[in-house]
C-alpha cells in the first residue's frame, strides 16, 4: 500500500525537463540529466565540500535535501559551513546518518531534479533498489559517485560527473589537474625508486569503544597505504573494505608503522578517548590526544609506538575529495627519506585556498615526537 501511495505521489510531482545531456556515472549507468539543474538532494551531507569545489560562492544553493550526517559525525567542519552559509541549516533533512533512516516520502516531496548518491556508504546506494525506482518514477535522475570504496581511482571521475551534472566542467577539470599532479608526486617516485614496502596497520575510529581493533583494508583509507608504498597488514585477516582484528593478533603481527584515524575535534578533546584532528584543532591538542591514545594497554607495547612511528589522520579523509593530501602524508611517514621534500600540509592549504570557501584551519594529521 505504501509503495503504491509513493508511486502516485512520485508521478504527480515529477518535474518537467527541457534540454538534457547524457552522463555516465560511477556505477556505469548512462543517464539523461537536465541542462539546468537547480534542485538536488545528496545522500551524504559530507558531499558539501565537493560541491564547494565547483561553486565556492554558493555550494548549498541548489541543495534542497540532504542526509543529516555532516553535523553529527563532523560537527566542526559543518559549523564552518554553517557560519559561512547559514542557509545550510534550513535545508530539509531526508535522513540521519544511516541509509535505513532515509525518508523516501520526504525526498520525493522536495521535487529534486537530481539525486547524488554514493556507490556505497551511509546514504542510499546502488543496492537501494526501492529508493532508486521510486525516485526515477518522479523523473529524478540518480547519479552515483564515489570518494569512499575506491577513492584514488574514483575521486577524479566523481568530480567529472558532478561537474557535468552542474554545468561546472571547468572547475572540476581545474581541481582534477591539481589532484592528479599531487598523486603523481607519490606514485611516480615510488615506481622509479621501488623502495621495500612498509608494513602498516590502520586503526579506524580510535577510542570509539574499548575494543581493539577496527581497521580499513581494501577500501577507504586502507587504499592510501598501498598508494603510499605500504603493505596493509590487516588485509591478511580482513577480506572486505573494513573489519576488526584482535589486539592479540596485532601484537603477534606488529606493523612497522601505526596510523590511527581521528573522529574527535576540539570540543571533544579531553572529554572523549578519541583522537582529535580537523577544523579548529591546534597541533598541540592533536599531539596530546595521540600520546594519550598510544598509552593504551597493548598498543603501547607495539614496536612502532616505541620507535615513534605512530601517527594520526583525520578520519573523514576516507570520504573526501581532498584524500590526496593524506596520501602524501602517508608517503612521508612510510618512506621519510624518499619523500623528505614533500609538503602535504602545504598541499592541503592550497586545496582549501583554491577550492574551498574558507582557508585551512586546524591540523589534519599528527605524529608522535
C-alpha positions as CSV (number, residue, x, y, z in Angstrom):
1,X,0.0,0.0,0.0
2,X,2.8,2.5,1.0
3,X,4.6,1.7,-2.2
4,X,1.5,2.5,-4.3
5,X,1.0,5.8,-2.5
6,X,4.6,6.8,-3.0
7,X,4.4,5.9,-6.7
8,X,1.3,8.0,-7.2
9,X,3.0,10.9,-5.3
10,X,6.0,10.5,-7.5
11,X,4.1,10.7,-10.7
12,X,2.2,13.8,-9.5
13,X,5.4,15.6,-8.5
14,X,7.5,14.5,-11.5
15,X,9.5,17.6,-12.6
16,X,9.4,18.7,-16.2
17,X,12.7,18.8,-18.1
18,X,13.7,21.0,-21.1
19,X,17.2,20.4,-22.5
20,X,19.2,17.4,-21.4
21,X,22.7,15.8,-21.6
22,X,23.9,12.3,-21.1
23,X,26.3,11.4,-18.2
24,X,27.8,8.1,-17.3
25,X,28.1,7.8,-13.5
26,X,30.4,5.8,-11.2
27,X,28.0,2.8,-11.3
28,X,28.4,2.7,-15.1
29,X,24.9,3.9,-15.7
30,X,24.3,6.4,-18.5
31,X,21.5,8.7,-17.5
32,X,20.0,11.9,-19.0
33,X,20.4,15.0,-16.9
34,X,18.6,18.3,-17.4
35,X,20.8,21.1,-18.8
36,X,19.9,23.4,-15.9
37,X,20.0,21.6,-12.6
38,X,18.6,23.8,-9.8
39,X,17.2,21.2,-7.3
40,X,19.4,18.4,-5.9
41,X,19.4,16.0,-3.0
42,X,22.5,14.5,-1.6
43,X,22.9,11.1,0.0
44,X,25.6,12.3,2.4
45,X,25.9,15.8,3.9
46,X,29.7,15.4,3.6
47,X,29.4,15.9,-0.1
48,X,29.0,19.6,0.5
49,X,32.8,20.2,0.3
50,X,32.8,18.5,-3.1
51,X,30.0,20.8,-4.2
52,X,32.1,23.8,-2.9
53,X,35.0,22.8,-5.2
54,X,32.6,23.5,-8.1
55,X,30.8,26.6,-6.6
56,X,32.7,28.3,-3.7
57,X,30.2,31.2,-3.8
58,X,27.1,29.2,-3.0
59,X,27.8,25.4,-2.7
60,X,24.4,24.8,-1.0
61,X,22.2,26.9,-3.2
62,X,20.9,24.0,-5.3
63,X,20.6,21.6,-2.4
64,X,17.0,21.1,-1.4
65,X,17.6,17.9,0.7
66,X,20.4,16.2,2.5
67,X,21.2,13.5,5.0
68,X,22.0,14.7,8.5
69,X,25.4,13.0,8.8
70,X,27.6,16.1,8.4
71,X,26.6,17.9,11.6
72,X,26.6,14.7,13.5
73,X,29.8,13.0,12.6
74,X,31.9,16.0,11.7
75,X,30.4,18.9,13.6
76,X,33.4,21.2,13.5
77,X,33.6,21.2,9.7
78,X,29.8,21.6,9.4
79,X,30.0,24.6,11.8
80,X,32.4,26.3,9.4
81,X,29.9,25.9,6.6
82,X,27.0,27.0,8.7
83,X,28.9,30.1,9.7
84,X,29.7,31.0,6.1
85,X,26.4,29.7,4.6
86,X,23.6,29.9,7.2
87,X,21.1,28.5,4.7
88,X,22.6,25.1,5.2
89,X,20.7,24.7,8.5
90,X,17.4,25.3,6.6
91,X,18.0,22.5,4.1
92,X,15.5,19.7,4.6
93,X,17.0,16.6,6.2
94,X,15.9,13.5,4.4
95,X,17.6,11.1,6.9
96,X,20.1,10.9,9.7
97,X,23.5,9.1,9.5
98,X,22.5,5.7,8.1
99,X,20.7,4.7,4.9
100,X,18.0,3.0,6.9
101,X,16.9,6.4,8.1
102,X,16.4,7.8,4.6
103,X,12.9,9.2,4.1
104,X,11.7,8.4,0.6
105,X,8.5,10.2,1.0
106,X,10.2,13.4,2.2
107,X,12.8,13.2,-0.7
108,X,10.0,12.9,-3.3
109,X,8.1,15.8,-1.9
110,X,11.2,18.0,-2.4
111,X,10.9,17.5,-6.2
112,X,14.6,17.1,-6.9
113,X,15.8,17.0,-10.4
114,X,19.0,15.1,-9.5
115,X,19.9,12.8,-6.6
116,X,23.6,12.4,-5.8
117,X,24.2,9.1,-4.0
118,X,27.4,7.1,-3.3
119,X,28.0,3.6,-4.8
120,X,28.4,2.6,-1.1
121,X,28.2,4.5,2.2
122,X,25.9,5.9,4.8
123,X,23.1,7.0,2.5
124,X,21.1,5.3,-0.3
125,X,23.5,3.5,-2.7
126,X,23.5,1.1,-5.7
127,X,21.7,-1.6,-3.6
128,X,18.8,0.7,-2.6
129,X,16.5,-0.6,-5.3
130,X,13.2,0.6,-4.0
131,X,14.6,4.2,-3.5
132,X,16.1,4.2,-7.0
133,X,12.9,3.0,-8.7
134,X,10.6,5.4,-6.8
135,X,12.8,8.5,-7.4
136,X,13.2,7.6,-11.0
137,X,9.5,7.3,-11.4
138,X,9.3,11.0,-10.5
139,X,11.7,11.9,-13.2
140,X,14.5,12.4,-10.7
141,X,17.9,11.5,-12.2
142,X,20.1,9.5,-9.9
143,X,23.9,9.9,-10.2
144,X,26.3,7.7,-8.3
145,X,29.7,9.0,-7.2
146,X,32.4,7.5,-5.0
147,X,35.1,9.0,-2.7
148,X,34.9,6.0,-0.4
149,X,35.1,2.5,-1.8
150,X,37.9,3.0,-4.3
151,X,38.8,6.7,-3.6
152,X,42.0,7.1,-5.6
153,X,40.5,5.6,-8.7
154,X,37.1,7.3,-8.4
155,X,37.7,10.8,-7.0
156,X,38.6,12.5,-10.3
157,X,35.8,10.6,-12.1
158,X,33.3,11.6,-9.4
159,X,34.3,15.2,-9.8
160,X,33.9,15.0,-13.6
161,X,30.4,13.6,-13.1
162,X,29.5,16.4,-10.7
163,X,31.0,19.0,-12.9
164,X,29.0,17.7,-15.9
165,X,25.7,17.5,-14.0
166,X,26.0,21.0,-12.5
167,X,27.5,22.7,-15.5
168,X,30.8,23.2,-13.8
169,X,33.1,21.2,-16.0
170,X,35.9,23.8,-16.0
171,X,36.0,23.9,-12.2
172,X,36.1,20.1,-12.0
173,X,38.9,19.9,-14.5
174,X,40.9,22.5,-12.6
175,X,40.6,20.6,-9.4
176,X,41.4,17.2,-11.1
177,X,44.6,18.6,-12.6
178,X,45.9,19.6,-9.1
179,X,44.7,16.3,-7.6
180,X,46.3,14.1,-10.3
181,X,49.6,16.0,-10.1
182,X,49.7,15.6,-6.3
183,X,49.1,11.9,-6.5
184,X,51.7,11.5,-9.3
185,X,54.3,13.1,-6.9
186,X,53.9,9.9,-4.9
187,X,53.2,7.2,-7.3
188,X,55.8,8.1,-10.0
189,X,58.6,8.4,-7.4
190,X,57.6,5.1,-5.9
191,X,57.6,3.5,-9.3
192,X,61.1,4.8,-10.0
193,X,62.7,4.2,-6.6
194,X,61.0,0.8,-5.9
195,X,61.6,1.0,-2.1
196,X,60.9,-2.0,0.1
197,X,57.2,-1.9,1.1
198,X,56.5,-1.0,4.7
199,X,54.1,-2.9,6.9
200,X,51.3,-0.6,8.1
201,X,48.3,-1.0,10.5
202,X,45.4,1.4,10.3
203,X,43.2,1.6,13.4
204,X,39.9,3.1,12.5
205,X,37.9,5.4,14.7
206,X,40.3,5.2,17.6
207,X,38.6,5.4,21.0
208,X,35.0,4.8,19.7
209,X,34.8,1.8,22.1
210,X,37.2,-0.1,24.3
211,X,37.8,-3.0,21.9
212,X,40.7,-3.4,19.5
213,X,40.9,-3.0,16.7
214,X,38.6,-1.8,13.9
215,X,40.5,-1.3,10.7
216,X,40.2,-0.4,7.0
217,X,41.8,-2.6,4.3
218,X,40.7,-2.8,0.7
219,X,38.7,0.4,0.6
220,X,38.6,3.9,2.1
221,X,41.8,4.9,3.9
222,X,43.1,1.3,3.5
223,X,43.8,2.2,-0.1
224,X,46.0,5.1,0.9
225,X,48.5,2.6,2.4
226,X,49.1,0.8,-0.8
227,X,49.3,4.0,-2.8
228,X,52.0,5.4,-0.4
229,X,54.2,2.3,-0.8
230,X,53.0,0.3,2.1
231,X,51.5,-3.2,2.8
232,X,48.3,-3.1,4.8
233,X,49.0,-6.0,7.2
234,X,45.3,-6.4,8.1
235,X,44.4,-7.5,4.6
236,X,45.6,-11.0,5.6
237,X,42.7,-11.1,8.1
238,X,40.0,-8.8,6.8
239,X,38.6,-9.8,3.4
240,X,36.5,-6.7,2.7
241,X,36.7,-2.9,3.0
242,X,36.8,-2.9,6.7
243,X,36.6,-5.2,9.8
244,X,38.3,-5.9,13.1
245,X,41.3,-7.8,14.3
246,X,42.1,-8.7,17.9
247,X,44.7,-7.0,20.0
248,X,46.4,-10.3,20.4
249,X,46.7,-10.7,16.6
250,X,48.1,-7.2,16.3
251,X,50.7,-7.8,19.0
252,X,51.7,-11.1,17.2
253,X,51.9,-9.3,13.8
254,X,53.3,-5.9,14.7
255,X,53.4,-3.2,12.0
256,X,56.4,-1.1,11.2
257,X,54.1,2.0,11.1
258,X,50.9,2.5,13.0
259,X,48.2,5.0,11.8
260,X,45.0,5.8,13.8
261,X,42.0,7.7,12.4
262,X,40.6,10.6,14.4
263,X,36.9,11.1,14.9
264,X,37.3,13.7,17.6
265,X,37.5,17.5,17.4
266,X,38.4,20.4,19.7
267,X,35.1,20.2,21.5
268,X,35.7,16.5,22.4
269,X,39.4,16.7,23.2
270,X,40.0,15.9,26.9
271,X,36.4,14.6,27.5
272,X,36.4,11.7,25.0
273,X,39.1,9.0,24.3
274,X,39.1,9.9,20.6
275,X,42.0,11.2,18.6
276,X,41.3,14.9,17.9
277,X,42.0,16.4,14.4
278,X,40.3,18.6,11.9
279,X,38.8,22.0,11.7
280,X,39.9,24.3,14.6
281,X,42.2,21.7,16.3
282,X,45.6,23.1,17.2
283,X,48.7,21.0,16.7
284,X,49.4,20.7,20.5
285,X,45.9,19.4,21.2
286,X,46.2,16.9,18.4
287,X,49.5,15.5,19.6
288,X,48.4,15.3,23.2
289,X,45.4,13.2,22.1
290,X,47.7,10.9,20.1
291,X,50.1,10.5,23.1
292,X,47.2,9.6,25.3
293,X,45.8,7.1,22.9
294,X,49.2,5.4,22.3
295,X,49.5,4.8,26.0
296,X,46.7,2.2,25.9
297,X,47.5,-1.3,27.2
298,X,48.8,-3.4,24.4
299,X,49.1,-0.6,21.9
300,X,51.9,1.0,23.9
301,X,53.9,-2.2,23.6
302,X,54.0,-2.2,19.8
303,X,57.5,-1.5,18.4
304,X,56.1,1.1,16.0
305,X,54.9,3.2,19.0
306,X,58.1,2.8,20.9
307,X,60.1,3.8,17.8
308,X,57.9,6.9,17.3
309,X,56.5,5.6,14.1
310,X,52.9,6.2,15.2
311,X,50.6,8.8,13.5
312,X,47.0,10.0,13.5
313,X,45.0,11.1,10.5
314,X,41.6,12.9,10.2
315,X,39.1,10.1,9.8
316,X,36.9,11.9,7.2
317,X,39.6,11.7,4.6
318,X,38.1,8.3,3.9
319,X,35.2,10.1,2.1
320,X,36.7,13.3,0.9
321,X,38.0,14.6,-2.5
322,X,41.0,16.0,-0.5
323,X,42.2,12.5,0.2
324,X,45.3,13.0,-1.9
325,X,46.8,15.2,0.8
326,X,46.5,12.3,3.2
327,X,48.2,10.0,0.7
328,X,51.2,12.4,0.6
329,X,51.3,12.4,4.4
330,X,51.3,8.6,4.4
331,X,54.2,8.6,1.9
332,X,56.3,10.8,4.2
333,X,55.6,8.5,7.2
334,X,56.3,5.3,5.3
335,X,59.4,6.5,3.3
336,X,60.7,9.6,5.1
337,X,64.0,9.8,3.1
338,X,62.4,9.3,-0.3
339,X,59.7,12.0,0.3
340,X,61.7,14.4,2.5
341,X,60.8,17.3,0.2
342,X,57.1,16.5,0.0
343,X,54.8,19.1,1.7
344,X,51.4,17.5,2.3
345,X,50.3,20.3,4.7
346,X,51.2,22.9,2.0
347,X,49.1,20.8,-0.5
348,X,46.1,20.8,1.9
349,X,46.4,24.5,2.4
350,X,46.5,25.0,-1.3
351,X,43.4,22.8,-1.9
352,X,41.5,24.9,0.7
353,X,42.7,28.2,-0.6
354,X,41.8,27.4,-4.2
355,X,38.8,25.1,-3.9
356,X,37.0,25.9,-0.6
357,X,35.1,29.0,0.7
358,X,37.5,29.4,3.6
359,X,41.2,28.8,4.3
360,X,42.5,25.8,6.2
361,X,42.1,26.0,9.9
362,X,43.4,23.3,12.2
363,X,45.6,20.2,11.7
364,X,44.5,17.1,9.9
365,X,47.3,14.7,10.9
366,X,49.8,14.3,13.7
367,X,52.8,12.2,14.7
368,X,54.4,11.1,17.9
369,X,57.6,13.2,18.6
